[in-house]
Amino acid sequence: MDLGKLIRHEVLVQKAYPAEITTCRIKLDANENPYQLPPFLQEKLFARMQDTALNRYPDPGAPILRKRFGAACGVDENWVMTGNGSDELIQILCASLARPGAKLLVPTPTFVMYRIIALNCGLDVMECPLDDAFDLDLAVMLDKIAAESPALIFLSYPNSPTGNCFSEDRIRAILEASPGLVVVDEAYWNFSGKSFLPELKQYENLVILRTLSKVGYAALRIGFLIGAPALLLELNKVRLPYNLNSLSQIAAGFFLDEEQAFLEQINRIVEERKKLYNALRAIDGIYPYPSVANFIFFSCTQNANHVYEQILRKGILVKPFIFPWINRQFIRVTVGSREENEAFIEALKRVVTK
């Protein structure tokens, strides 16, 4: 069997996303919440799950959850779709819009799965480098929109891996100029407090993504898409009928019931973010960028891969980034617990002062 003749070229030339398992004592590479639920809340959650009929399919389309989440966002349930994490919702969008010749436009650097999923679905991908402040290069993006009419644009808000929110006026200009969908991915909105949700009904081409992965439910893969009902009517034709499992539906409802406890953890992370940023600024040769997410992006005078490898030898996992087009190297570190952050700072000091 000649797979080269069976599998699409766009798939053959890719490398699989490197979601590798690396043994380490402190994991600060994946923007996860470092805190588990308190034991008493875990007991309440598991008690709810205990009576789940595992021999039955989950509620198709999660109607109860959609109604509750929609109410929390100020929209009806027909504005809400649930997904197996944001990744599945990104895939549904790409698959639905992947007509022959259809294009995706994304800034870069940004969340890499936008590009990977789009290519796998058959979209042509256009990338537009961010400006020197890691903001959208509006003039270039508007030129590409006018010339290429992309069917889909993804804007991470705050952006991963840079940690900043793009300028609101630039996003609005893109919404107004784009003939296709503009997806504002608010995976980290709990940490920034900034959202385009109030403008949802002003722009019919605006779609918003949310997730519970960053606030403590990474293992459960719970995502939400919020958009115009007419659009969701079509997207639901692509969504698999039982895409969000019963246990995740229960956990999402529990989040809405116990949101204050989750918010307390988020507030702790925001406080630790400030301390981690200041600690990074105090190290010679380390240049952190302000962040409103649950991670910090920084450059260093030493080779980023070398720093990453030396820190990993000390049992701490972070995420290196190399961007050849700007000849710069960076590292992203998740905000961990105070003890984890202090251990990381101590390890980083030892590496860069050798």
GUDOLUM-426633 format. One record per residue: residue number from 0; residue in three letters; x, y, z of N, C-alpha, C in turn. Coordinates in steps of 0.1 Angstrom, whole numbers. Layout:
BEGIN
[NUM ALA [X Y Z] [X Y Z] [X Y Z]]
...
! end
This chain:
BEGIN
[0 MET [8 -12 0] [0 0 0] [9 13 0]]
[1 ASP [7 21 -9] [14 33 -11] [7 45 -4]]
[2 LEU [10 48 9] [3 58 16] [5 72 10]]
[3 GLY [17 73 3] [19 86 -3] [9 90 -14]]
[4 LYS [2 79 -19] [-8 82 -29] [-22 83 -23]]
[5 LEU [-23 79 -10] [-36 78 -4] [-39 90 5]]
[6 ILE [-28 94 12] [-30 105 22] [-26 119 16]]
[7 ARG [-34 129 19] [-33 142 14] [-19 147 16]]
[8 HIS [-14 155 7] [0 160 7] [2 169 20]]
[9 GLU [-9 177 23] [-7 186 35] [-5 178 48]]
[10 VAL [-10 166 49] [-8 157 60] [6 151 60]]
[11 LEU [9 146 48] [22 139 47] [34 148 51]]
[12 VAL [34 161 47] [45 169 50] [46 175 64]]
[13 GLN [35 172 72] [35 177 86] [43 168 95]]
[14 LYS [46 174 107] [50 165 118] [39 166 128]]
[15 ALA [36 155 135] [25 155 145] [29 164 156]]
[16 TYR [18 170 162] [20 180 173] [28 172 185]]
[17 PRO [39 178 190] [47 170 200] [42 171 214]]
[18 ALA [30 165 216] [25 164 230] [31 152 237]]
[19 GLU [44 154 241] [52 143 246] [50 143 262]]
[20 ILE [53 131 267] [53 129 281] [68 130 286]]
[21 THR [71 140 294] [85 142 298] [85 141 313]]
[22 THR [93 132 318] [94 130 333] [101 143 339]]
[23 CYS [94 149 349] [99 160 356] [92 162 369]]
[24 ARG [98 169 378] [92 171 391] [83 183 392]]
[25 ILE [86 193 383] [78 205 382] [74 207 367]]
[26 LYS [61 208 364] [57 209 350] [51 223 348]]
[27 LEU [58 231 340] [55 245 338] [55 248 323]]
[28 ASP [50 239 315] [51 240 300] [38 241 293]]
[29 ALA [26 238 300] [14 236 293] [3 245 297]]
[30 ASN [6 256 305] [-4 266 309] [-16 260 317]]
[31 GLU [-13 250 326] [-23 244 334] [-24 251 347]]
[32 ASN [-36 249 354] [-37 254 367] [-29 245 377]]
[33 PRO [-20 251 385] [-12 243 393] [-19 237 405]]
[34 TYR [-31 241 408] [-38 237 420] [-49 227 417]]
[35 GLN [-50 216 424] [-61 208 423] [-73 213 431]]
[36 LEU [-85 208 429] [-96 212 437] [-94 208 451]]
[37 PRO [-98 217 461] [-98 212 475] [-105 199 477]]
[38 PRO [-100 191 486] [-106 177 488] [-121 177 490]]
[39 PHE [-127 187 497] [-141 187 500] [-149 190 487]]
[40 LEU [-143 198 478] [-150 200 465] [-148 188 456]]
[41 GLN [-136 181 456] [-135 169 449] [-145 159 453]]
[42 GLU [-148 157 466] [-157 148 471] [-171 151 466]]
[43 LYS [-175 164 465] [-188 168 460] [-189 165 445]]
[44 LEU [-179 168 438] [-179 165 424] [-180 150 421]]
[45 PHE [-172 142 428] [-172 128 425] [-185 122 430]]
[46 ALA [-192 127 440] [-205 122 444] [-215 124 433]]
[47 ARG [-214 136 426] [-223 138 415] [-221 128 403]]
[48 MET [-208 125 401] [-205 116 390] [-208 101 394]]
[49 GLN [-210 98 406] [-211 84 411] [-223 77 404]]
[50 ASP [-234 84 402] [-246 78 397] [-247 78 382]]
[51 THR [-236 83 375] [-237 84 361] [-238 70 355]]
[52 ALA [-248 69 346] [-250 56 339] [-239 55 328]]
[53 LEU [-228 48 331] [-217 47 321] [-221 38 309]]
[54 ASN [-232 31 310] [-236 23 298] [-245 30 289]]
[55 ARG [-248 43 292] [-256 51 283] [-248 63 277]]
[56 TYR [-252 66 265] [-246 78 258] [-249 91 266]]
[57 PRO [-240 100 265] [-242 113 271] [-254 121 264]]
[58 ASP [-259 131 270] [-269 140 264] [-263 146 251]]
[59 PRO [-269 143 240] [-263 148 227] [-265 164 227]]
[60 GLY [-253 170 224] [-253 185 223] [-254 192 237]]
[61 ALA [-254 184 248] [-253 190 262] [-263 201 263]]
[62 PRO [-276 199 261] [-286 210 262] [-287 217 275]]
[63 ILE [-286 210 286] [-287 216 299] [-275 225 302]]
[64 LEU [-264 220 298] [-251 228 300] [-251 240 291]]
[65 ARG [-255 238 279] [-256 250 270] [-265 261 275]]
[66 LYS [-276 257 281] [-285 267 286] [-279 274 298]]
[67 ARG [-273 267 307] [-267 273 319] [-255 282 315]]
[68 PHE [-246 277 306] [-235 285 302] [-239 297 294]]
[69 GLY [-249 296 286] [-254 307 278] [-260 318 287]]
[70 ALA [-267 313 298] [-272 323 307] [-261 331 314]]
[71 ALA [-250 324 317] [-239 330 324] [-232 340 315]]
[72 CYS [-234 338 301] [-228 347 292] [-238 357 286]]
[73 GLY [-250 356 290] [-260 366 286] [-266 363 272]]
[74 VAL [-266 350 268] [-271 346 255] [-280 334 257]]
[75 ASP [-289 331 247] [-297 319 248] [-288 307 244]]
[76 GLU [-294 295 247] [-286 283 245] [-283 280 230]]
[77 ASN [-292 286 221] [-289 284 207] [-277 292 202]]
[78 TRP [-271 300 210] [-259 307 207] [-246 299 211]]
[79 VAL [-248 288 218] [-237 280 224] [-236 266 219]]
[80 MET [-223 262 216] [-220 249 213] [-209 244 222]]
[81 THR [-210 231 227] [-200 226 235] [-191 217 227]]
[82 GLY [-179 216 232] [-169 208 225] [-160 200 234]]
[83 ASN [-153 190 228] [-143 182 235] [-130 191 236]]
[84 GLY [-130 201 244] [-120 211 244] [-121 221 233]]
[85 SER [-114 232 233] [-114 241 222] [-109 235 209]]
[86 ASP [-100 225 210] [-94 219 198] [-105 214 189]]
[87 GLU [-115 207 195] [-125 201 186] [-134 212 180]]
[88 LEU [-136 223 187] [-144 234 181] [-136 241 170]]
[89 ILE [-123 242 172] [-115 247 161] [-116 238 149]]
[90 GLN [-116 225 151] [-117 215 140] [-130 216 133]]
[91 ILE [-141 218 141] [-154 219 135] [-155 231 126]]
[92 LEU [-149 243 131] [-149 255 123] [-142 253 110]]
[93 CYS [-130 247 111] [-121 245 99] [-128 236 89]]
[94 ALA [-133 225 94] [-139 215 85] [-152 221 78]]
[95 SER [-159 229 86] [-171 235 80] [-168 245 69]]
[96 LEU [-157 252 70] [-154 263 60] [-144 259 50]]
[97 ALA [-140 246 50] [-129 242 41] [-134 239 27]]
[98 ARG [-139 249 20] [-142 247 6] [-130 248 -2]]
[99 PRO [-130 243 -15] [-118 244 -23] [-113 259 -25]]
[100 GLY [-100 261 -21] [-95 275 -22] [-97 284 -10]]
[101 ALA [-105 278 0] [-107 286 12] [-94 288 20]]
[102 LYS [-93 300 26] [-81 303 33] [-83 307 48]]
[103 LEU [-73 304 56] [-72 308 70] [-61 318 71]]
[104 LEU [-64 329 79] [-54 339 82] [-52 339 97]]
[105 VAL [-39 338 101] [-36 339 116] [-24 347 117]]
[106 PRO [-23 355 129] [-10 361 132] [0 351 137]]
[107 THR [12 354 137] [22 345 142] [33 353 150]]
[108 PRO [38 348 161] [34 335 167] [21 335 174]]
[109 THR [14 323 174] [1 322 181] [0 307 184]]
[110 PHE [-12 303 188] [-15 289 191] [-14 280 179]]
[111 VAL [-5 271 180] [-1 263 168] [-12 255 162]]
[112 MET [-21 251 170] [-32 242 165] [-41 248 155]]
[113 TYR [-42 262 155] [-49 268 144] [-44 263 130]]
[114 ARG [-31 264 129] [-25 261 116] [-26 246 113]]
[115 ILE [-23 238 123] [-22 223 121] [-36 218 117]]
[116 ILE [-46 222 125] [-60 218 122] [-65 223 108]]
[117 ALA [-62 235 105] [-66 241 93] [-60 233 81]]
[118 LEU [-47 230 81] [-41 223 71] [-47 209 69]]
[119 ASN [-49 202 81] [-55 189 81] [-69 189 75]]
[120 CYS [-76 200 76] [-90 201 71] [-90 205 56]]
[121 GLY [-78 210 51] [-78 213 37] [-78 228 34]]
[122 LEU [-77 237 44] [-76 251 42] [-62 255 39]]
[123 ASP [-61 265 30] [-48 272 28] [-45 281 39]]
[124 VAL [-33 281 44] [-30 289 56] [-21 301 53]]
[125 MET [-25 313 57] [-17 325 55] [-13 330 69]]
[126 GLU [-1 334 71] [4 338 84] [9 353 83]]
[127 CYS [7 360 93] [11 374 94] [18 377 107]]
[128 PRO [31 380 106] [39 382 118] [34 393 126]]
[129 LEU [34 392 139] [31 403 148] [41 414 147]]
[130 ASP [37 426 152] [47 437 152] [57 436 163]]
[131 ASP [65 446 165] [76 445 175] [70 445 189]]
[132 ALA [58 449 191] [51 449 204] [42 437 206]]
[133 PHE [44 428 197] [35 415 197] [20 419 195]]
[134 ASP [18 430 189] [4 433 186] [1 430 171]]
[135 LEU [-11 430 167] [-15 427 153] [-9 438 144]]
[136 ASP [-3 433 133] [2 443 122] [-10 445 114]]
[137 LEU [-18 456 118] [-31 458 112] [-30 461 97]]
[138 ALA [-21 469 92] [-20 472 78] [-18 460 70]]
[139 VAL [-9 451 74] [-6 439 66] [-18 430 66]]
[140 MET [-24 428 78] [-36 419 79] [-47 424 70]]
[141 LEU [-50 437 70] [-61 443 62] [-58 441 47]]
[142 ASP [-45 442 44] [-41 440 30] [-44 425 26]]
[143 LYS [-41 416 34] [-43 402 32] [-58 399 31]]
[144 ILE [-66 405 40] [-80 403 39] [-86 408 26]]
[145 ALA [-81 420 22] [-87 426 9] [-83 418 -3]]
[146 ALA [-70 412 -2] [-65 405 -14] [-70 390 -15]]
[147 GLU [-71 384 -3] [-74 370 -3] [-87 365 3]]
[148 SER [-95 374 9] [-108 371 14] [-108 358 23]]
[149 PRO [-100 358 34] [-100 345 41] [-114 342 47]]
[150 ALA [-116 329 47] [-129 324 52] [-129 324 67]]
[151 LEU [-117 324 73] [-116 322 88] [-103 329 93]]
[152 ILE [-105 336 104] [-93 342 111] [-94 339 125]]
[153 PHE [-83 334 131] [-82 331 145] [-74 341 152]]
[154 LEU [-79 347 163] [-71 357 171] [-72 352 186]]
[155 SER [-60 348 191] [-60 344 205] [-59 356 214]]
[156 TYR [-68 356 224] [-70 369 232] [-72 366 247]]
[157 PRO [-62 366 255] [-48 369 252] [-41 359 243]]
[158 ASN [-30 364 237] [-24 355 227] [-14 345 234]]
[159 SER [-14 333 229] [-4 323 234] [5 321 222]]
[160 PRO [18 323 224] [26 323 236] [29 336 242]]
[161 THR [26 348 236] [31 360 241] [25 366 253]]
[162 GLY [13 362 256] [6 366 269] [-1 380 269]]
[163 ASN [-1 387 258] [-7 400 257] [-20 399 250]]
[164 CYS [-29 409 253] [-41 410 245] [-39 420 233]]
[165 PHE [-43 416 221] [-42 425 210] [-51 437 212]]
[166 SER [-47 448 205] [-55 461 207] [-69 459 202]]
[167 GLU [-78 464 210] [-92 462 207] [-96 468 194]]
[168 ASP [-91 480 191] [-95 487 179] [-90 480 167]]
[169 ARG [-78 473 168] [-73 465 156] [-82 453 154]]
[170 ILE [-87 447 165] [-96 435 163] [-109 440 157]]
[171 ARG [-114 451 161] [-126 456 155] [-124 460 140]]
[172 ALA [-113 465 137] [-110 468 123] [-110 455 114]]
[173 ILE [-105 445 120] [-104 432 113] [-119 426 112]]
[174 LEU [-126 427 122] [-140 423 122] [-148 430 111]]
[175 GLU [-146 443 110] [-153 451 100] [-149 448 86]]
[176 ALA [-136 445 84] [-131 443 71] [-133 429 66]]
[177 SER [-134 419 75] [-134 405 71] [-147 400 65]]
[178 PRO [-147 394 53] [-159 388 48] [-162 374 54]]
[179 GLY [-153 369 61] [-155 356 67] [-156 357 82]]
[180 LEU [-154 345 89] [-156 345 104] [-143 349 110]]
[181 VAL [-144 357 121] [-133 361 130] [-135 354 143]]
[182 VAL [-126 345 147] [-128 338 160] [-118 344 170]]
[183 VAL [-124 349 181] [-116 355 192] [-116 344 202]]
[184 ASP [-104 338 204] [-102 326 213] [-98 332 227]]
[185 GLU [-108 331 236] [-106 336 249] [-103 325 260]]
[186 ALA [-94 317 256] [-90 306 265] [-85 311 278]]
[187 TYR [-79 323 278] [-72 328 290] [-80 340 296]]
[188 TRP [-92 342 292] [-100 354 296] [-101 355 311]]
[189 ASN [-102 343 319] [-103 344 333] [-92 351 340]]
[190 PHE [-80 351 333] [-68 358 339] [-67 372 334]]
[191 SER [-73 375 323] [-71 389 318] [-83 398 321]]
[192 GLY [-95 392 323] [-107 399 325] [-112 407 313]]
[193 LYS [-106 404 301] [-110 411 289] [-117 402 279]]
[194 SER [-128 406 274] [-136 398 265] [-143 406 254]]
[195 PHE [-145 399 243] [-153 405 232] [-168 401 233]]
[196 LEU [-171 394 243] [-185 389 245] [-196 400 244]]
[197 PRO [-194 412 250] [-204 422 249] [-206 427 234]]
[198 GLU [-197 424 225] [-198 429 211] [-203 418 202]]
[199 LEU [-207 407 208] [-210 395 200] [-222 398 190]]
[200 LYS [-232 405 195] [-244 408 186] [-242 420 177]]
[201 GLN [-231 427 179] [-228 438 170] [-221 433 157]]
[202 TYR [-214 422 157] [-207 417 146] [-212 403 143]]
[203 GLU [-219 401 132] [-224 387 129] [-214 377 125]]
[204 ASN [-202 382 122] [-191 373 118] [-181 370 130]]
[205 LEU [-185 375 142] [-177 372 154] [-181 359 161]]
[206 VAL [-171 351 164] [-172 338 171] [-163 339 183]]
[207 ILE [-167 334 195] [-159 334 207] [-157 320 211]]
[208 LEU [-145 317 215] [-142 304 221] [-138 306 236]]
[209 ARG [-143 296 244] [-139 296 258] [-135 281 261]]
[210 THR [-128 280 272] [-124 266 277] [-124 266 292]]
[211 LEU [-125 254 298] [-123 252 312] [-110 246 315]]
[212 SER [-102 244 305] [-89 237 306] [-79 245 315]]
[213 LYS [-79 258 314] [-70 266 320] [-73 269 335]]
[214 VAL [-85 267 339] [-90 270 352] [-90 258 361]]
[215 GLY [-86 246 356] [-85 235 365] [-91 222 360]]
[216 TYR [-96 222 347] [-103 210 342] [-95 206 329]]
[217 ALA [-82 207 328] [-75 203 316] [-77 188 313]]
[218 ALA [-79 180 323] [-81 166 320] [-94 162 314]]
[219 LEU [-104 171 316] [-118 168 312] [-122 173 298]]
[220 ARG [-114 182 292] [-116 187 278] [-130 192 276]]
[221 ILE [-132 204 281] [-145 211 280] [-143 224 274]]
[222 GLY [-149 226 262] [-148 239 255] [-162 244 251]]
[223 PHE [-163 257 248] [-175 263 244] [-173 272 232]]
[224 LEU [-182 272 223] [-182 281 212] [-194 290 213]]
[225 ILE [-193 303 211] [-204 312 212] [-205 320 199]]
[226 GLY [-216 319 192] [-218 325 179] [-232 326 175]]
[227 ALA [-235 332 164] [-248 335 159] [-256 321 157]]
[228 PRO [-268 320 161] [-276 308 159] [-276 302 145]]
[229 ALA [-277 311 135] [-277 306 121] [-264 299 118]]
[230 LEU [-253 304 123] [-240 297 121] [-239 284 128]]
[231 LEU [-244 284 141] [-243 271 149] [-252 261 143]]
[232 LEU [-263 265 136] [-272 255 130] [-264 247 119]]
[233 GLU [-254 254 112] [-246 247 102] [-235 239 109]]
[234 LEU [-228 245 119] [-217 238 126] [-222 225 132]]
[235 ASN [-234 225 137] [-239 213 144] [-240 201 134]]
[236 LYS [-240 204 121] [-240 193 112] [-227 186 111]]
[237 VAL [-216 193 115] [-203 187 115] [-199 181 129]]
[238 ARG [-205 187 139] [-202 182 153] [-207 168 155]]
[239 LEU [-199 159 161] [-203 146 164] [-214 146 175]]
[240 PRO [-224 138 174] [-236 139 183] [-233 138 198]]
[241 TYR [-223 129 201] [-220 127 216] [-206 132 219]]
[242 ASN [-203 144 215] [-189 148 215] [-184 152 229]]
[243 LEU [-193 156 238] [-189 159 252] [-194 148 262]]
[244 ASN [-185 141 268] [-190 129 276] [-197 133 288]]
[245 SER [-204 124 294] [-213 127 305] [-206 132 317]]
[246 LEU [-194 127 320] [-186 131 332] [-182 146 330]]
[247 SER [-178 149 318] [-174 163 316] [-186 173 316]]
[248 GLN [-197 168 312] [-209 177 313] [-213 179 328]]
[249 ILE [-211 169 336] [-214 171 351] [-204 180 357]]
[250 ALA [-191 178 353] [-180 187 358] [-182 201 354]]
[251 ALA [-187 204 342] [-189 218 338] [-200 224 345]]
[252 GLY [-211 216 348] [-222 222 356] [-217 225 370]]
[253 PHE [-208 216 375] [-202 218 389] [-194 231 389]]
[254 PHE [-187 233 378] [-179 246 378] [-188 258 379]]
[255 LEU [-199 258 372] [-209 269 373] [-214 270 387]]
[256 ASP [-217 259 394] [-222 260 408] [-211 265 418]]
[257 GLU [-199 261 415] [-188 264 425] [-178 274 419]]
[258 GLU [-182 283 411] [-173 291 404] [-165 300 413]]
[259 GLN [-170 303 424] [-162 312 434] [-149 305 438]]
[260 ALA [-150 292 441] [-138 284 445] [-128 284 434]]
[261 PHE [-132 283 421] [-123 283 410] [-117 297 408]]
[262 LEU [-125 307 411] [-120 321 409] [-110 324 420]]
[263 GLU [-111 318 432] [-101 320 442] [-88 315 438]]
[264 GLN [-88 304 431] [-75 298 425] [-70 307 414]]
[265 ILE [-78 312 406] [-74 322 395] [-68 334 401]]
[266 ASN [-74 339 412] [-68 351 418] [-54 348 424]]
[267 ARG [-52 336 429] [-39 332 435] [-29 332 423]]
[268 ILE [-33 326 412] [-24 326 400] [-20 340 396]]
[269 VAL [-30 349 395] [-27 362 391] [-17 369 400]]
[270 GLU [-18 367 413] [-9 372 423] [5 366 421]]
[271 GLU [6 353 419] [18 347 416] [25 351 403]]
[272 ARG [16 355 394] [21 360 381] [29 372 383]]
[273 LYS [24 381 391] [31 394 394] [45 391 400]]
[274 LYS [45 382 410] [58 379 417] [68 373 407]]
[275 LEU [63 364 399] [71 357 390] [77 366 379]]
[276 TYR [69 375 374] [73 386 365] [84 394 371]]
[277 ASN [82 399 383] [92 407 390] [105 400 392]]
[278 ALA [104 387 396] [116 379 398] [124 377 385]]
[279 LEU [117 375 374] [123 373 361] [131 386 357]]
[280 ARG [124 398 360] [130 411 356] [143 413 364]]
[281 ALA [144 407 376] [156 410 384] [168 401 380]]
[282 ILE [166 392 370] [177 384 366] [184 390 354]]
[283 ASP [197 392 355] [205 398 343] [204 388 331]]
[284 GLY [201 394 320] [201 386 308] [187 380 305]]
[285 ILE [177 382 314] [164 377 312] [154 389 310]]
[286 TYR [146 388 299] [137 399 296] [123 395 294]]
[287 PRO [115 395 305] [101 391 304] [92 401 298]]
[288 TYR [81 397 292] [71 406 286] [59 405 295]]
[289 PRO [53 417 297] [40 418 305] [30 408 300]]
[290 SER [23 401 309] [13 391 306] [0 393 313]]
[291 VAL [-11 390 307] [-24 390 313] [-30 376 312]]
[292 ALA [-21 366 310] [-25 352 309] [-20 345 321]]
[293 ASN [-19 331 321] [-14 324 333] [0 319 329]]
[294 PHE [7 326 321] [21 323 318] [29 335 315]]
[295 ILE [42 334 314] [50 346 311] [60 342 300]]
[296 PHE [61 350 290] [70 348 278] [82 357 280]]
[297 PHE [94 351 278] [106 359 280] [117 355 271]]
[298 SER [126 365 268] [137 362 260] [150 362 269]]
[299 CYS [161 357 264] [173 356 272] [185 358 263]]
[300 THR [196 363 269] [208 365 261] [214 351 257]]
[301 GLN [212 341 265] [218 328 262] [208 321 252]]
[302 ASN [213 310 246] [205 302 237] [194 296 245]]
[303 ALA [182 298 239] [170 294 246] [169 278 248]]
[304 ASN [173 271 238] [173 256 239] [183 252 250]]
[305 HIS [194 258 251] [204 255 261] [198 257 275]]
[306 VAL [192 269 277] [185 272 289] [175 262 293]]
[307 TYR [166 259 283] [155 249 285] [161 235 289]]
[308 GLU [171 231 282] [177 218 285] [184 217 299]]
[309 GLN [190 228 303] [197 229 316] [186 229 327]]
[310 ILE [175 236 325] [165 237 335] [158 223 336]]
[311 LEU [156 217 324] [150 203 325] [158 193 332]]
[312 ARG [171 195 331] [180 186 339] [178 188 354]]
[313 LYS [173 199 358] [170 201 372] [156 197 375]]
[314 GLY [149 191 366] [136 185 368] [124 195 366]]
[315 ILE [127 206 359] [116 216 357] [114 217 341]]
[316 LEU [102 216 337] [98 216 323] [92 229 319]]
[317 VAL [98 236 310] [92 248 304] [91 246 289]]
[318 LYS [88 257 281] [85 256 267] [94 266 259]]
[319 PRO [104 261 251] [112 270 243] [105 273 230]]
[320 PHE [108 285 225] [103 289 212] [114 296 204]]
[321 ILE [116 292 191] [126 298 182] [119 302 170]]
[322 PHE [120 315 166] [114 321 155] [124 326 145]]
[323 PRO [128 317 135] [139 321 126] [137 334 118]]
[324 TRP [124 337 116] [121 349 107] [125 362 114]]
[325 ILE [126 362 128] [130 374 135] [144 371 142]]
[326 ASN [149 359 140] [162 356 146] [162 359 162]]
[327 ARG [151 354 168] [150 356 183] [145 343 189]]
[328 GLN [149 341 201] [146 329 209] [139 333 222]]
[329 PHE [129 325 226] [121 328 238] [118 315 246]]
[330 ILE [114 317 258] [109 307 266] [95 311 272]]
[331 ARG [86 302 273] [73 304 280] [73 296 292]]
[332 VAL [70 302 304] [68 295 316] [54 297 322]]
[333 THR [48 286 325] [35 287 332] [36 292 346]]
[334 VAL [27 300 350] [27 304 364] [22 292 373]]
[335 GLY [31 287 381] [29 276 390] [25 281 404]]
[336 SER [26 271 413] [24 275 427] [36 283 432]]
[337 ARG [35 289 444] [46 297 448] [59 289 449]]
[338 GLU [58 277 455] [69 268 456] [75 264 442]]
[339 GLU [67 261 433] [71 258 419] [78 270 413]]
[340 ASN [73 282 414] [78 294 408] [92 297 414]]
[341 GLU [93 295 427] [106 298 434] [116 288 430]]
[342 ALA [113 276 428] [122 265 424] [127 268 409]]
[343 PHE [117 273 401] [121 276 387] [131 288 387]]
[344 ILE [128 299 394] [136 310 394] [150 307 399]]
[345 GLU [151 299 410] [164 295 415] [172 287 404]]
[346 ALA [165 278 397] [172 270 387] [176 279 375]]
[347 LEU [167 288 371] [171 297 360] [183 306 364]]
[348 LYS [184 311 376] [195 319 380] [208 311 379]]
[349 ARG [208 298 383] [220 290 383] [224 288 368]]
[350 VAL [214 286 359] [218 283 345] [224 296 338]]
[351 VAL [218 307 340] [222 319 332] [234 326 339]]
[352 THR [237 323 351] [249 330 357] [261 321 357]]
[353 LYS [260 309 350] [272 301 349] [283 308 341]]
! end
